[in-house]
Amino acid sequence: MTNEDHRAQDGSPDLMAYGPVLTPEEVAQVLRLNQQHLVRLMRQGKFPAFKVAGAWRVRRSALEAVMDGTWQPPDAGAADHDE
């Protein structure tokens, strides 16, 4: 499935086309970001994500919060989340 398959007719991302949990690759496609940069933000706690068996994942609801501006990153003094 290509990027365009997950876009509404107006070009905006259609998040309902994704499952409830997205991979960094999928999130990077939706946000049109470099995947490595996105993972760096995740490690720093500047993007809402969690790890399952060592692999980063993002809840669709968290991505929606980022996109609508309601998600706030933790304080800048937070520890690195890459374990």
N, C-alpha and C positions, 0 to 999 in steps of 0.2 A: 504494500500500500504506500502511495507517495504522499508527500506533504499536501498536495492539492486535494487529496481524498478526505482530509480532515479540516477543510475550510468551507465555511458557508459561502453562499453566492456572492456576498459582499466582500469576501476575502478574509473575514475575521475567523479566528480559530473556532472550530466546532468541537468543544471539549467532550460533548456527549458521545462522540464517535470513539473515544478512548474508554478504557476500563476505569475502575475506581482508583487504580494505582498505576502511575506512569514511570517509565524508565528515564534516566537523564537524557538519553537520545531523543525520546518523544517530547520531553519538556523543552529541550533545546530547539527542536523543530517548531513547536508551537510559538515559542518566544522569539524565534529567529536569532538565537544566540549561539556562540561557539560552545560546544559541549564541554571542552576542557575548562573554560572559564566558569561555566555553570557548576561543574563538580568542585572547583576551587571555592566558589561561594558556599556550596553545601558543606564542605569541610570546615569552613570558617564560621558556620552557623548563621550565615547571612541569607540563606535561602532555606525554606522549610523542607526538610528531607529526613529520611531515616534509612538505616541499613538493615537488610535481611541477608543473612549468610554472607556478609561482606559486600553486598551489592546495594548501591544507592537506589532509593525509590522515593516518589513524591505522590502524596494523596492528591487526587484531582481537586478536592475541596480546598487544599492548601494552595494549589496553583491558581484556582479561581480567586482566592483571597489576595494573592500577589497581584493578579491582573486587575482586580478592582480597587486595589490600594488599601485594603483593610488589614493586611498582614504587616506587622512591624517586626523588624529584626531585633534580636536581643541586644543588650548593651555591648558596646565596642570591646569591653574588657572580658567578654565571654571566652571560655577556653575553646581550643580547636576540637572539633567533633570527629576527627578522623582517627578511629581506633582500629 
